[in-house]
């Protein structure tokens, strides 16, 4: 039997039971240690996705997002434009302005603007194709929580991210839904880039103070005489730093979208179509002549005009900078790393379960897929992990033909470890292929297939267990 814990009264030293609120002798109030408060955990995922199955990447209740890899971090320096960083530094040096912007964006801006959004909120049951692309873009950008996404018929061609740096939401114009696949992924990647780069606070504060429905305003928008009036000059003195930053922030967002989608042509089509506000016009553009126009976009007069007439970078100069960024080794290294940890899943023969934990539903209950009929594809890549950072690596088997030792460089930026690897020799006694559901490598002894036209094989991965029909002529 455990002895009771006794604590002396600080006034009269009378022994008291632990937890006694008042002394029984002198009546002095006792100091009681605060009780430990249980840590908050989401009712859906248990907090940080602890109760979710590995293939569930998003919790609909707390909006938690699973990282692409255990140690995956998207460094803002991977896409942040230097002039954007300098403009942000200037804004943050204005102490009272920064404090006011932070208060407006968090306490007033987000609730006000989100309440005034006249649109539809996306989710796993509402425009699920766009929502899934949003999840992929947010995970590539390294966001910990999924922002709300709305579709609005009042904005048409505009996309806007507002709120605070901790709680942001995205509004897409209804016309932009005509972008599909990689085009929509680029568009969402731009807005996720605004969030990751810390632009949301200033965008919200600027919109709240100016009342503008979009960021594109100018110093001389009302003409020269209007710009020289005392009131306009004072307004421009306040607006000038924010306008310069807004112009530079669009370049950063363009780079973020390109890192997400990895295709300069897709980025050019989205930016030019939305800037021209016409889908057919883009199809009629002579691309060779346009590239010549891009090369002449660095003229001094054009840059001065851009500074005084717009908070959006001019289209030709913007496209040239995006093309130059896409051709840098830095961008190529990041894209290679992203494709390694987040490959685009192939279209399965059967409908895959949604990688989303529904509200109020058991998050770990994943239905087993129905048996698949097509013969699984060959496992055409040798997979292993980096010995330094454990990043997954795959090498096409075609590159291993006739080689006993292969020199491989880790694709993760910042690692780059070079390894001499000996690829495994194929075993003629085994039939090797990949699961059509989860791409897990599968090996079956040929003797088990002897005399059978088609054999049923189950995927060994516990979370998949897909049943496949395999013939003896399956590739090794």
N, C-alpha and C positions, 0 to 999 in steps of 0.2 A: 504494500500500500504506500503510495507516494505521500511524503510529508507536505503539509500546506506551506505555501510561500508566505512569509511574514515580512512586513515592511514597517519600520518605526515611524511614528507621527513626527513630523519636523518641528512641532511646537512643544510636545510634552514627552516624546520618545516612547509612547505607549505602543507595544507591538500590535499591529493590525493586519488583518488578512489582505492579501493583494487584491486590489480592485475596490476596496472600501472607499466610499466617497467622503465620509466625515468621520473624525475621530470619536470613539465612543466615550472618551474621558473628557476632553476639552472642547469638542465640537468643531475643531479646525477643519476646513475643507482640505481634502487631500489632492495632490497632483497625480492625475491618472495618465499613463502613457496612451497616446492616440492609437486606436485600433487600426490594424492594417486594412486597407481598402482593396478589395479584389480588383485586379486589372480588367479594364474594359475589353470585351471580346465580342465581335460581331456574332449575332445569333445565326447568321447563315454560314459563315466560313470559320468562325472561332477566332478571327483576327489574324491578319497576315496570311490568310488562306490555309491555316493549319489543318482544317477538317476537309479540305477539298481534295478530290482525286487529282493525280498529276496532270491529267489532260485538261482539267478545268482551269482556264486562265483568267476568269473574271467572275467576281461575286456581284450579283445584281443588288444586294442589300447595302453593302458598304462601298461598292464600286472599286474594290481592290483589284489590282492587276498583277499577274504573275510575271516576274522578269523573264526575259528571253533565255537567260542562263543564270546559274546561281551567282556568278560574280559579274553579271552584265551591267555596265554603266555607260550611258551615252554622255560623253564629255561635251559640254557646250562649246569648247574650243574646236570641236570637230567641224562646226558649221557657223560659228559666230563670226561675222564680218568685223574687221578691226575698227572701222569707223563707227559701227554700231556700238561696240564696246566703249569707244572714246566718248560718244554722245551720252551713253548711259552714265559714265563716270561724271560728266558735266552735270547732268540732271541730279544725280545723287549728292553732288557737292552743294546743291541748293537746299540746305537743311530744312527750313520751314516749308518749302515747296514739296519736298519729299515726304515730310510728315503729313501734310495735307492730302497729298495724292494717296498715301497708304490708307489714311482714314476714310477717304471718299470711296476708294475701290472696295474695301472690305466691309465697312459698316453701312454705306449708303448705295454705292454704285451697283454692286452685284444684286442685292435684293430689288432695287428699283428697276434695273434694266431687265432682269430675268422675269419680273412680274409683267413688264410691258411687252415681252416677246409674244407676238400674235402668230403662233405657229404650233407645230407638232413636235413633241419630244420623241426622239428615236430610242429604240430599245430592242431587246431580243425578239419582240413580237411586232414591232413597228419599224418598217423598212430595215429588216434584219441584214440585208446585204450591205447597206451603207454602214450600219452599226458594226458589223464584223470588220469592215475595212478600217473603221475608226479605232477599234481595239488593236488591230495590227500596227497602225501608225503610232498609237500611243505607246505601245510596248517597245517599238523600235526607238522611239525618242526617249525611252527610259522613264516614263511617267509612272508614279506609284499608284495613282488613282485615275479612273476614267472620267474625264469631264462630261457633263451633259451636252448633248448635241440636239439642236432644234432645226426644223425646216420652217422657213417663213416665206409667205407669198408677198410680203411687203418689200423685201430686199432684192428679189429677182437675181441679179448678177453678182451680188456682194457676198463675201464671207467675212465674219467678224468674230473675234474672241474677246470676251469681256469677263469681268469678275475681279478676283484677286489672285495673287500668285499661288495661294493655297487652294482656292475654290474658284475654278474658271468654268465657263461654259462657252460653247461655240454655236453660232447661228449661221446657217447656210441658206442662201437664196434659192427659191424653188427652181429657177432655171438651171442652176448648177447640177441638179439631179440628172440631167442628160449626160453628164460625164459618167462613164462606167469603168469598172475594173481599175487598172493602174492610173487612169486619169483621175478618178475620185480619190484613190489612195494618195496621189500627189497633193491634191487639194487639201485633204485632211492632214497630211503630213506637214504642210505649211502651217496650219493652225496649231497643231501640236508643237511645232517648233517655236511659235510665239510663246506658248506656255513654258516650254523647257528653258527658253532664253530669258525668262523673267520680264516679258513685255506687257503682260496683262494689266499690271497695276497702272502703268502710264497710259495705256490705251483707254482704260476705263475712266481715269481721271480726266483725260483730255476730252473724251466724249461728254462727260458729265458737265464740264466747265463751259465748253463751247456750244453744246447742244446740237452739234452736227451729226447727221446720220451716217457719215462715213468720214474717213480720216483725210480725204483729199481736199484741203483748203490751201490758200496761198497768201503771201504777203501782198501781192499786187492784184489780187483777184477782183478788186473793185476799181482798178485803174490807178494811174499815177497820182492824180489829184486827191483821190480818196486816201491813198497810202500816206500822203504828206500832212493830213490833218492831225492835230495833237492827240486826239483820242485814239485814232488808228495807229499812230506811231507807238503809243504806250501799249496798245494791245499786241502789236507786232513784236515789241521788245519782250513780252512775256511768251508769245507764241513761238518765236524763232527757235529757241533750243528744242522745244517739243517737235516742231515741224522738221528740223534737221534729223532728230532721232527717228521720227516716224518714217522718213525716207530711207534711212539706213536700215531700219528694222525689217523692211520688206526684202532687202537683199539677204539678210540672215534667214528669213522664212523661206525664200526660194531655195537656199542651200539645204535647209532642213528637209524640204519636200523632195529634193533630188536625192538626198541620202536615203530616204524612205523608199522611193520607187526605183532609183538606179537607172533611169532612162532619160537622157536629155531631150529626146524627141517628144516624149510624153509631156515633159515639163513645158517645152516650147508651145505645144498645142494648147495646153490648159491656160497658160498665161496669156497667149495671144488671143485665143477665142474669148476669154473673159474680158480682156482689155478692149477688144473690138466690139464686144457684146453681140457677137454673131458667130454661129457655127458654120454657115455656108461660106462666109468670107475667108475663113482660114483655109478652106479647101482650094480657093482660087489664088492664094499667095504664091508668087514665084520665089521659092526658097533661095535660089542662087542670088537673085537680086536683093533679097532681104539680108543675106549675109554680108553683102557689100555695104548695105545701109548700117548694119551693126558696126562695121569697121570704122565708119566715119562718125560714130556717136560720141567720141571723146573730144570733139572740138570744144574750145573754151566757151564759146557763146552758148552752146547747148547746155553746158553744165551750169552757167550762170542763170539761164532761163529756168532750168530745173530747180535751182535753189530758191528762186523768187516766185515761181508760178505754181509749184506743186509740192505736196508732201509725198507723192508717189514717184519713184524713179521713172524716167522716160523709158519707153518700151525697148527701143533699140539698144540703149546702154545696159539696160537690165538683162536682156537676153544674152548680150555679149559676156557680161560678167558671169552669168549662170553657165554658159558654155565653157568658159575658161576654168571655172571651178570644177566642172565635171571631168575635165581632162587632166586634173592634177593627180599625182600619185597618192596624195593624202586621201582624196575622195575615193580613189580606187581601192585603197587598203581597207577603208571603213566598209565599203560595199562588199568586199570579199568576206570580211568578218561577219557582217550582218547576214549574208546569204548562207554562211556556215552554221550560225546558231539559230537562224530563223528561215529555213528554206520554205519556199512556197509549196504548200501541200498539193499533190496531184488530185485530180478529180476522181473520187472513188466510184466503184460500180454501184454501191449502195449508199444511201443517205447516212452521213456521219452524225453522231449525236452532237448537239450544240455545246461548244466549250464554254458554257456560261452556267453559273449556279443560279437557278431561278429563285425568286423570292418565295420563302416559305416552303420550298421543296427540299428534299434530302439531297445535299450537294454531292454525295458520293455514289448515288445510285445511277450508274451508267448502263443503259440497255446494251445487251450483246447484239452485234450486227448479224444480219441474216447471212446464210452461207452464200459465198460468191462463186459465180460460174467461170469467169474468165481465167485463163492460165496466168499465173503471176509473172511479172517481168523479171528478167535476170538482175541479180545484184551486181551492177556494173561498176561498183566503186569499192575500194578498200578503205575501211573506216577505222580510225584509232584516235587517240587524244594526245595533245602536246604534253611532253614530260615535265614542262615548267609550269604552265598555267592551266592544264587540263582542258583546254579548248578543243571541242570536237573538230576533227580534220577528216576529209575524205579525198582520196586520190582516184581518178578514173583508172579502171583496170587496163584501158588501152595504153595508158602511159607507162604501165609496168611490164609490157610485153618484152621478153628477152632480157630483162634487167634483174640482177641479183641484189643490188643495193640501189636505193633511190634516196636522193637528198631532198628533203622536204623542209619548207620554212613555215613556221606558225603564222596563220593569217591575221591573228589578233593584233591591232595597232598597239604599240608599246611593248610587245613581247618579241616577236620576230626571231625566236630561237630556231636554229638550223639543226636538223637531225638526219643522221644516216639510218635509214630504215630498210629492213629486209622484208619484202612482201611475202606473205605465206604462199606456198605452192599449192595449186589446186589439187584436191584429192579426187581421183577418178572414181572412187567408190561412193562419192556423195553427189547428190543433186542439190545444187544451191540456187536459191532465188530469194526474193524479198516479199514480205507480206503486202498484199495490195491495199490493206487497210491502214497500217502504221509504218510500213517500210522496214520492219524489223528483219534482219537476215535470218533465213531458215535453211537448214541443211537436213536432208533425208537420205538414209542409206539406199543405194540402188537396189539392194537385195529385197527391200520391202516393197519395191515397185515391180519386181520381176513377175511377168505373167499378167499384169494388170494394165488395162488400157488407160484407165484414169483412177487415181487414188485420192482419197480425201485426207488432207493434212490440216492440222490446227496450228495456228500461230502460237509460239511458246510464250509470248508476252502476256502476263496475267491480266492486264487491263484491256487486252484486245480479244484474244482467243477466237480470231476469225477463222472460219472453215473454208478451205480452198480446194478446188479440183486440180490435181497435178498429174500430168502425163509423163511417161518414161522418157519422152523426147525433150523434157524441160532442159534448158541450157544449164551448163555447169559453170 
